[in-house]
Amino acid sequence: MVSVSSHAATMLIVGDSLGASYGLNEKDGWVEGLRKALPEHTLVNGSVSGETSAGGLRRLPALLDSAAPDIVLIELGGNDGLRGFPPQQLQNNLTKMIALAKQSGAQVMLSEVMVPPNYGPRYEKAFMNVYQTLAQDSEVTLIPFFMKEIAPHPELMQRDGIHPNKQAQPKITEFMLPYVEKALNSVSANTVNHPNQQQLSAN
């Protein structure tokens, strides 16, 4: 049997307040939870509270240069939706972000985002379609919206009814972990199996 030694991989998370642990100490957030669960890898949190897809697009080139990630996880769109921005604008910005990340050599993961139902079913559907379309057309991994199982429970939400509280963070970590771990380990395995970096041991 052949076993493959793992190499560290780097993931850049480009998100909004949900990724930036708004209202909480960063050490209590779900990204820090992922770091603790995956100590062999590097997670760079480039999330900023209030960030829109346009803001993420503007910041991405510098983030890619500084982090040199193997994987980019995009968690944006919530603020676009809350401000009622056109879904097509969101799609255009995310499409450009995905292209920039791929051009840098990174794999891309996209977190689905939903808007509150009070925005109306037509807007809600058009908003959701953006992520489904991008996942299919851009061939990126789509992660279901992690707030879907959190938001209906008031005990897991901050007073504003928008942001998850400290008690919700471990649940988000648990939800995200399989997706993130699979991606990071896949990159690590590919790195090890590269002809110039092959480190195999027979058991």
N, C-alpha and C positions, 0 to 999 in steps of 0.2 A: 504494500500500500504506500502511496506517495502522499506526503503531507507538505503543505506550503506554508512557509513562515509569512506572517502578516507585516505589511509596511504601513506606516502612518499615512493617513490621507487628510486633506484639509477641506472643510466645508465652509462656505460663506453664506450666511443667512441675511437676506436683504428684506426686512419687514417693516411694519409700522409699530404702533403701540402694543399690539399683541405680542410681538417678538421682543419689544424693548422692556417688557415687564412694567408697564405704566402703573404708577401708584404703589409699586412694591420695590423692595431692595432687589437689585439685579441678581444677587446670590440666591434668591428664592424663586427665580423665574424658571420656566420650562427649558430654556436653552442651557442654563447652568445645570439643570437636571440631566440633560443629554451629555454634557461634558463629563459629569461624574460617572455616568453609565458607560461612557466610551472614552476612557482615559488615554487609550493608545492613539486616538485621533485628535485633530485640532479643529475646533469650531470657532469661527470668527463671527461675532454678532454685529452686523452692520445695520441693525434695525434702529429706526428713529420714530418716536411718537409723533403722530400727526402726518406722517409721510404719505404722499400720494404716489401713484405710478409714475407721474411726471418727475417728481422729486427723486424717486428711486433711479429712474433712467439717467438723470443728471449726475447722480453720485456714483453710478455703477463703474464707469471707467477707472476712477481713482481707487475704488474698492478692489477691483480686479488686479490693479497694479500692485497694491500693497499686500493683499492676501495671497495672490497667486493660487486660487483654489482649484481643487480637483472637481468639486461639485458646488453649484450655486443653487440655493433654495430660495425661491422668491415667494414671499408672503405679503402681497400688496393688493390693494383694491378696495379695502374697507372704507378708507377716507374718500376715495373717488365716489363710492356709492352713497355715503352719508351726505356728500355735497351735491348729489344728483348729477354728476358728470355723465356725459353720454357713454354708453357701453363701448361704442366704437373707438372712442378716445382711449379708454382703458385697454382695449385690445391692441391698438396701435402701439401704445407705450410698452406693454408687456412683450409684444412681438419683437420690438427693438431690443429689449433687455435680454430676451432669450438668445437673439442673434449675437449680441455682444459677448455674452457668456460663452456661447459655443465657439465663437471666433478665438476666444482666449484659450480654448482647449478644454474647458470645463464641461462636465455633464450638467444638466439642468433638471431641477425638480420644482414643480409649481404647486403651491398650496391653494386649494379652492377657497373662495371667500363668498359669503352670502350677505345680502342686505336684509334689514328688518322687513317683515311682511307689510308694514304700513306704507311702504313705498309703492305698493300696488303690484298685482301679479304680472302685468306686462313688463314692467321695469325689472322686477325680480327675475323673470325668466330670461330676459335679454342679458342681464348681468351674469347669470349662471352659465349661459351659453358661451360666454367669452372663454371661460376656463376649459369647458369641454372641447371647444373648437381648437384652442391653442394646443391642448394635449394631443389632439389627433393630427393637426396640420404640422406642428413643430416637433412631434415625436418626443415629447418630454413626459416624465413621470408625474401624474396628477395625484396629489394627496387630498383626500376628502377634508372638508373644513372641520378643524378640530373643535371649533366652538359649538358645533351642532349638538353635541351631547352635554355641553356645559351651560350654555345660555338659558335653557329652560328651567334651570335649578337656581333659584334666588340665593340659596346658601353658598353657591359657588361664584357669585358675582359681586363686584364692588357696588357701591351705592348708586353709581351712574347707570347701572343696568347694561353697560356696554363692555366693560373690561372684567376679565376673570380675576378672582381674588387669590390670596396666597394658598388657600385650600385646594383651589382648582389646578394649580401648577403641576403637582405630581401626576394628576390625571392626564394633563396635556402631554407631559413627558412620556408617560406610558403609551399614549396614543401614537405619538410621533416616532418613538424609538424603533419599531420594526422597519419603518420606511427608511429612516436615516441610517440605521445600522446596516441594512441590506445594501444601500448605495455605497456607503463608505467601505464596507468589506469587499464589494465588487471591484471598486477602484484599487484597493490594496492588492487583491488577487491578480488583477491585470498588470499592476506594476511589478509584482514578483515574477509573473510569467513572461515579462518582456525579455527577449533574447539576451539583452545586455545586462539584465538584472535578475537572472534566474537563480533562485536559491531553493533547490529541492533536496529533500532528504528521504531516502527510502526506509520504510519501516517494515 
